[in-house]
């Protein structure tokens, strides 16, 4: 039971080393001559105006919220799908009902205009 | 040698081979992409360095090594350094659960052509795949550049929107195979004698399309729309740290192709694969190459979507269709049983 995770752990260590080496070599041999203009924020040659962390479209938050709801609910379908053969009809139908509720929720948001990108 | 030492050596060898194959695959993916796109646009593509330009990736690598690594003055130093690592590590680790050939018994010792056969393989793919989003958010936020900020936001919204349909279209093969282990899913396709892409055509197409969106590949490459955002969330990155983002993108292409092949296209299955298991590697690679070529082909053919079209496709088409596909599969399975 533990073995596959041990393999993943060792794989993680190896994977940390492999991209790490090029970054280290690059840090050793690449030139380093910083100056204020070179390190300025890139904006196609124009000096940047104001703060970077400005207010942005609220729609991003709306979609992030919707994502959390649907993602958590769709994860519940995974164990249901795996155990499908061992279920009786009632359990299987409960899962179907759950998907229908999800679809209903999506339809409600759609009708409310929550999915419009304006 | 005791058992633990054997396991550690076995794991280290597999990990090193897998990582090296992925890194070489990445290098030659960049070459293949330039060559194929050039062919589509009736150009020659890279042909100066080495025969047919085959040493081009090596030259690109050397160039990246020798470039100065810059960081904007206003950047958040820790997060700026962390972002490429958080993006590239999951891309490499994701391939660990994908079997590339059946078990091979040599002199009584079983060689398993998979780094780790987890019993929650599908969940692992989804979980590791979504970690990469953090890298994108951090890169966009930490760079202190408006291009990066907008690119990061767009990319995040896009990736999380398509993740829903992406995850739901994995449920179909799981329903058919009754397991989350990727080996069992391949075995189920062998037992049924048919690839799941023929039993689940809608799931297969959705999985591939949403996979493209997860990768930020054309036609869903809004975050990197170079005409409006220069390079999106990695605008401020240079040298090897840019290289890590670049690497993550291409290795994720290979990983997503591997996922599609395993879940829907029969994985390593092919003629005579049970008689001589290493043949499975060839079948698996051939299928992955076909999908990678398709991805490049799509990039060379289709124009980029507008952002509102992209979001409405994800939420108003892909998500409901994925849900109904799960529903239909479940109902049909009740009848079949």
Contacts between the chains, C-beta under 8 A, distances in Angstrom:
chain1	res1	chain2	res2	distance
A	3	B	7	6.4
A	3	B	116	7.9
A	4	B	116	4.0
A	4	B	117	5.9
A	4	B	118	5.0
A	4	B	119	7.9
A	5	B	116	7.2
A	5	B	118	7.7
A	6	B	7	6.2
A	6	B	8	7.7
A	6	B	11	6.6
A	7	B	7	7.6
A	7	B	11	4.5
A	7	B	14	7.2
A	7	B	15	7.7
A	7	B	96	7.2
A	7	B	115	5.4
A	7	B	116	3.8
A	8	B	93	7.3
A	8	B	96	5.7
A	8	B	115	7.3
A	8	B	116	4.9
A	8	B	118	7.6
A	10	B	8	6.4
A	10	B	11	4.0
A	10	B	12	5.7
A	10	B	15	5.6
A	11	B	11	6.8
A	11	B	14	7.5
A	11	B	15	4.1
A	11	B	18	7.2
A	11	B	19	7.8
A	11	B	93	6.3
A	11	B	96	5.1
A	11	B	115	5.4
A	11	B	116	7.2
A	12	B	89	7.5
A	12	B	93	6.2
A	13	B	15	7.8
A	14	B	12	6.6
A	14	B	15	3.9
A	14	B	16	5.6
A	14	B	19	5.6
A	15	B	15	7.0
A	15	B	19	5.6
A	15	B	89	5.9
A	15	B	92	4.4
A	15	B	93	5.7
A	16	B	89	6.7
A	18	B	19	4.9
A	18	B	20	7.7
A	18	B	23	6.5
A	18	B	92	7.5
A	19	B	85	7.7
A	19	B	88	5.5
A	19	B	89	7.7
A	19	B	92	7.5
A	19	B	244	5.9
A	19	B	247	6.8
A	22	B	61	7.8
A	22	B	64	7.9
A	22	B	65	7.0
A	22	B	240	5.4
A	22	B	243	6.9
A	23	B	240	4.8
A	23	B	241	7.0
A	23	B	244	7.2
A	25	B	65	6.1
A	25	B	240	8.0
A	26	B	64	7.0
A	26	B	65	4.9
A	26	B	67	7.8
A	26	B	69	6.6
A	26	B	239	5.6
A	26	B	240	3.8
A	26	B	243	8.0
A	27	B	69	6.9
A	27	B	240	7.8
A	29	B	65	6.3
A	29	B	66	6.8
A	30	B	65	6.7
A	30	B	66	6.1
A	30	B	67	6.1
A	30	B	68	5.6
A	30	B	69	5.7
A	30	B	239	5.8
A	30	B	240	7.8
A	31	B	66	7.8
A	31	B	68	5.1
A	32	B	68	6.2
A	32	B	69	7.3
A	33	B	68	6.9
A	34	B	70	7.0
A	36	B	73	7.1
A	38	B	70	6.3
A	39	B	70	6.3
A	39	B	71	6.8
A	39	B	72	5.8
A	39	B	73	4.7
A	40	B	72	7.0
A	40	B	73	6.8
A	41	B	72	5.2
A	41	B	73	7.8
A	41	B	74	6.5
A	41	B	144	5.8
A	41	B	145	4.8
A	41	B	146	7.8
A	41	B	236	7.5
A	42	B	72	7.5
A	42	B	145	5.8
A	42	B	147	7.0
A	42	B	230	7.2
A	42	B	235	5.8
A	42	B	236	6.1
A	43	B	145	7.2
A	43	B	146	6.9
A	43	B	147	7.3
A	44	B	230	7.4
A	48	B	145	7.6
A	48	B	146	6.9
A	52	B	74	7.0
A	52	B	144	4.9
A	52	B	145	6.3
A	52	B	146	5.7
A	52	B	149	5.7
A	53	B	141	7.6
A	53	B	149	7.0
A	54	B	146	7.5
A	54	B	149	7.7
A	56	B	149	7.7
A	56	B	150	7.6
A	56	B	153	6.1
A	60	B	153	5.6
A	60	B	156	7.7
A	60	B	157	5.2
A	63	B	157	5.3
A	63	B	160	7.2
A	63	B	161	6.1
A	63	B	311	7.1
A	63	B	315	7.7
A	64	B	156	7.9
A	64	B	157	7.2
A	64	B	160	6.6
A	66	B	315	7.7
A	67	B	160	4.3
A	67	B	161	6.6
A	67	B	163	7.3
A	67	B	164	6.7
A	70	B	164	5.1
A	70	B	319	7.2
A	71	B	160	7.6
A	71	B	163	6.7
A	71	B	164	6.1
A	71	B	167	7.1
A	74	B	164	6.2
A	74	B	167	5.4
A	74	B	168	5.4
A	74	B	171	7.9
A	75	B	167	7.5
A	77	B	168	7.2
A	77	B	171	5.4
A	77	B	326	6.5
A	78	B	122	7.1
A	78	B	123	6.2
A	78	B	171	6.8
A	78	B	174	6.8
A	78	B	180	7.0
A	81	B	171	4.8
A	81	B	174	4.3
A	81	B	175	4.6
A	81	B	326	7.7
A	82	B	174	5.8
A	82	B	178	6.2
A	82	B	179	6.2
A	82	B	180	5.6
A	83	B	178	7.8
A	84	B	175	5.6
A	84	B	178	6.4
A	84	B	330	7.1
A	84	B	333	6.5
A	85	B	178	5.2
A	85	B	337	7.2
A	89	B	334	7.0
A	92	B	330	6.6
A	92	B	334	5.9
A	95	B	330	6.5
A	96	B	327	6.2
A	96	B	330	5.7
A	96	B	331	6.8
A	99	B	323	5.8
A	99	B	326	6.1
A	99	B	327	4.9
A	99	B	330	7.6
A	100	B	327	7.4
A	102	B	323	6.1
A	103	B	320	6.7
A	103	B	323	5.3
A	103	B	324	7.3
A	103	B	327	7.8
A	106	B	315	8.0
A	106	B	319	6.5
A	106	B	320	6.2
A	106	B	323	7.4
A	110	B	315	8.0
A	110	B	316	6.7
A	115	B	311	7.7
A	115	B	312	6.7
A	115	B	315	4.7
A	115	B	316	5.9
A	116	B	312	7.8
A	117	B	307	6.8
A	117	B	308	3.8
A	117	B	311	4.7
A	117	B	312	6.6
A	118	B	308	7.9
